[in-house]
Amino acid sequence: MKRTQRGMTLISFIIVLAVVGVFVYMGMKLIPMYSEYYAVKRALAALKADPGAANSDPARIRDLFFRKLYVSYADNVKRDHLKIERRDSGYLMTVDYEIRKPLIYNLDIVGKFHAEEQLRRGGGLD
């Protein structure tokens, strides 16, 4: 009667564990980057929903945006990453920023993020 091996060997288990560990480690670096990006998107959406935001001056809009980000602990978005352009019936807010996090030795994870929202006068909604 021939016996066949069932299951994984110790070496294959260690290899699988190492691969899973690398992906978990990368996830630990990526999740905060994307949660910050979604905080930026939420702050822009909250400004769009604010009826008085589109009638404010750009300095006031910038201040409101960064107050909303402060609550979400978004530390990588700086004042020069936010651009506010005058448009026909309001403002176009654009946020472009990059986050670079070290991964392993000389390898980095780089995330480039872009979000924009149109603020319209007369209620803020489209």
C-alpha positions in Angstrom: 0.0 0.0 0.0 1.5 3.3 -1.1 1.3 6.2 1.3 0.8 9.7 -0.2 1.9 12.8 1.6 -1.0 15.0 2.8 -0.7 18.7 3.7 2.2 21.1 3.5 5.8 20.7 4.5 7.3 23.0 7.0 9.3 24.8 4.4 6.3 25.4 2.1 4.4 26.7 5.2 7.2 29.2 6.0 7.2 30.4 2.4 3.5 30.9 2.3 3.6 32.7 5.7 6.4 35.0 4.4 4.4 35.9 1.3 1.3 36.6 3.3 3.4 38.6 5.8 4.8 40.8 3.0 1.3 41.6 1.7 0.0 42.3 5.2 2.9 44.7 5.8 2.2 46.4 2.5 -1.4 46.7 3.5 -0.4 48.3 6.8 1.5 51.0 4.8 -1.3 51.5 2.1 -4.4 51.7 4.3 -3.5 54.9 6.1 -2.6 56.5 2.8 -6.0 55.7 1.3 -7.9 56.6 4.5 -6.3 60.0 4.3 -7.3 60.3 0.6 -10.9 59.5 1.5 -10.8 62.1 4.3 -9.8 64.6 1.7 -12.7 63.5 -0.5 -15.1 63.8 2.5 -13.9 67.3 3.3 -14.4 68.4 -0.3 -17.9 66.9 -0.3 -18.7 68.6 3.0 -17.7 71.9 1.5 -19.8 71.3 -1.5 -22.8 70.6 0.7 -22.2 73.7 2.8 -24.6 76.4 1.3 -22.4 79.3 2.3 -19.0 77.9 1.1 -19.3 78.9 -2.5 -20.2 82.5 -1.5 -17.0 82.8 0.6 -13.6 84.1 -0.4 -10.9 81.6 -1.2 -9.0 82.2 2.1 -12.2 81.3 4.0 -12.8 78.2 1.8 -9.2 77.1 2.4 -9.6 77.5 6.2 -12.8 75.5 6.2 -11.2 72.7 4.2 -8.3 72.4 6.5 -10.5 72.5 9.6 -12.4 69.5 8.2 -9.1 67.7 7.5 -7.8 68.5 11.0 -10.6 66.4 12.5 -9.6 63.4 10.3 -5.8 63.6 11.2 -4.8 64.1 7.6 -1.2 65.3 8.1 0.2 64.9 4.6 -2.0 67.4 2.8 -0.4 70.9 3.0 -1.7 74.3 2.1 0.1 74.4 -1.2 -1.5 71.2 -2.3 -4.9 72.9 -2.4 -5.7 75.0 -5.5 -8.8 77.1 -5.7 -9.7 78.5 -9.1 -12.5 80.9 -9.9 -15.1 79.4 -12.2 -18.2 80.7 -13.8 -20.6 80.1 -10.9 -18.2 79.4 -8.0 -14.9 77.7 -7.4 -13.1 74.6 -8.5 -11.1 73.1 -5.7 -8.3 70.7 -6.6 -6.1 68.8 -4.2 -2.9 67.1 -5.7 -0.5 65.5 -3.3 2.0 62.6 -3.0 2.8 60.4 -0.1 6.0 58.4 0.1 6.4 55.8 2.8 9.4 53.5 3.3 8.7 49.9 2.7 11.7 47.6 2.9 15.3 48.9 3.0 15.6 51.1 -0.1 12.1 50.4 -1.5 9.3 53.0 -1.0 5.6 53.0 -1.6 4.5 56.1 -3.4 0.9 57.2 -3.7 -0.1 60.1 -5.9 -3.6 61.4 -5.1 -5.9 63.8 -7.0 -9.3 65.0 -5.9 -11.4 67.9 -7.1 -14.8 69.4 -6.4 -16.9 72.2 -7.9 -18.4 74.7 -5.5 -21.4 76.4 -7.1 -23.2 79.4 -5.8 -26.8 79.1 -4.9 -26.8 76.2 -2.5 -23.5 74.5 -3.2 -25.2 71.5 -4.9 -25.2 70.7 -8.7 
